[in-house]
């Protein structure tokens, strides 16, 4: 039941891009990405889509201020380097993503190692 609810929620966020004020953790692309990435399970191939969605959202965060100041799609946050509005929140989301990417790579390497 929870798995189905999370799939529906994830698809809704992916399709609607519900939070799109900028790159931050509060109302930005990192806020879309982080919960989705945290649902990812490295040993469960059915959740690979979640990691992909989250990474795409984090990549889009780099098109926002303060990463890109000439963006007309996103506004400059009031506190562009803060945890919730700006750069620090996006860095936090990337740090979490890196942990899951490393776990996924280790799982793939383990699965490809010949068993004796």
QUINORJO-V97326 format. One record per residue. N is the residue number from 1. SS is DSSP state (H for helix, E for strand, L for the rest). PHI is phi in whole degrees, -180 to 180 (none if undefined). PSI is psi in whole degrees, 0 to 359 (none if undefined). Layout:
N|SS|PHI|PSI, N|SS|PHI|PSI
//
This chain:
1|L|none|311, 2|H|-65|323, 3|H|-61|318, 4|H|-65|317, 5|H|-62|319, 6|H|-67|323, 7|H|-63|317, 8|H|-65|316, 9|H|-63|316, 10|H|-62|315, 11|H|-62|322, 12|H|-65|316, 13|H|-64|318, 14|H|-62|315, 15|H|-75|323, 16|H|-96|344, 17|L|46|59, 18|L|-51|315, 19|L|-105|115, 20|L|-144|35, 21|L|-76|339, 22|L|169|212, 23|L|-96|352, 24|L|-72|174, 25|L|-82|339, 26|L|-83|301, 27|L|-129|26, 28|L|-119|192, 29|H|-63|326, 30|H|-66|330, 31|H|-70|328, 32|H|-71|318, 33|H|-75|317, 34|H|-60|310, 35|H|-62|325, 36|H|-67|316, 37|H|-64|322, 38|H|-69|343, 39|L|-82|346, 40|L|-67|137, 41|L|-119|113, 42|L|-56|329, 43|L|-90|358, 44|L|-113|104, 45|H|-62|337, 46|H|-69|346, 47|H|-100|5, 48|H|-57|326, 49|H|-59|324, 50|H|-62|316, 51|H|-63|318, 52|H|-62|313, 53|H|-59|312, 54|H|-61|318, 55|H|-66|321, 56|H|-63|319, 57|H|-65|321, 58|H|-68|323, 59|H|-64|322, 60|H|-65|330, 61|H|-60|335, 62|L|-75|353, 63|L|-92|8, 64|L|-110|165, 65|L|-73|144, 66|L|-89|3, 67|L|-65|317, 68|L|-132|106, 69|L|-81|346, 70|L|-97|18, 71|L|-75|126, 72|L|-97|356, 73|L|-85|329, 74|L|-123|144, 75|L|-87|159, 76|L|-75|126, 77|L|-64|156, 78|L|-61|323, 79|L|-125|82, 80|L|-66|349, 81|L|-113|8, 82|L|-80|168, 83|L|-65|316, 84|L|-93|332, 85|L|-102|339, 86|L|-138|221, 87|H|-56|315, 88|H|-63|322, 89|H|-67|322, 90|H|-68|320, 91|H|-63|319, 92|H|-59|314, 93|H|-62|320, 94|H|-65|322, 95|H|-62|316, 96|H|-63|317, 97|H|-61|320, 98|H|-63|323, 99|H|-62|315, 100|H|-71|325, 101|H|-63|316, 102|H|-62|317, 103|H|-63|319, 104|H|-65|317, 105|H|-64|320, 106|H|-65|319, 107|H|-63|315, 108|H|-62|317, 109|H|-63|318, 110|H|-64|319, 111|H|-68|334, 112|H|-93|353, 113|L|-73|127, 114|L|-62|136, 115|L|-93|138, 116|L|-101|none
//
